[in-house]
Amino acid sequence: MTEFFADVNGIKICYEVQGEGDPVVLIHGFGVTKEEWICQFEPLSQYFRVVRFDNRGSGKSDRPNTPYTMELFADDTRGLMDFL
């Protein structure tokens, strides 16, 4: 799977996209990475355009030394979708 990086809210977000159709965004929880969705990514991509990404501070995305909030994570998700 090919990873890409998007400039979102002043940081780089690592993401993967596969499939065509309506978008499905897979968002992992705290302490894991986009790889958490390994079992769902391929099957869902047969029917949808599936996006999985590393939240800021996880995986291969940037880890800025600032407080992380749910609002910031939501803004990052929205920014990534706008980028795509």
JOBELMO-V406870 format. One record per residue. PHI is phi in whole degrees, 0 to 359 (NA if undefined). D_LAST is the distance of its C-alpha to the last C-alpha in Angstrom with 2 decimals. Layout:
phi->(PHI;PHI)
d_last->(D_LAST;D_LAST)
This chain:
phi->(NA;272;263;232;232;244;277;225;51;81;227;260;252;273;213;226;227;209;95;224;117;297;284;233;252;261;244;276;271;292;92;231;230;300;294;304;264;303;284;265;300;296;300;295;290;287;236;222;272;259;240;231;209;271;301;307;84;224;52;263;283;299;236;295;272;223;297;259;231;297;297;293;299;296;297;296;298;299;297;295;295;297;299;283)
d_last->(17.11;14.99;13.44;10.86;10.72;8.49;10.75;10.78;14.08;16.05;15.39;13.55;11.79;12.33;10.28;10.76;9.41;12.24;13.57;13.04;13.69;12.98;10.50;12.50;11.55;14.38;15.48;18.56;21.53;23.37;24.97;22.88;19.67;16.88;19.75;21.34;19.41;20.85;23.03;20.54;17.49;19.19;21.07;18.27;16.16;19.10;18.33;14.71;11.16;11.58;9.55;12.03;12.09;15.01;15.71;17.10;20.57;20.11;19.61;18.07;16.19;18.23;21.30;22.26;25.81;25.20;25.73;22.95;22.81;21.20;19.98;18.31;16.64;15.47;14.20;12.27;10.70;9.96;8.67;6.24;5.10;5.45;3.79;0.00)
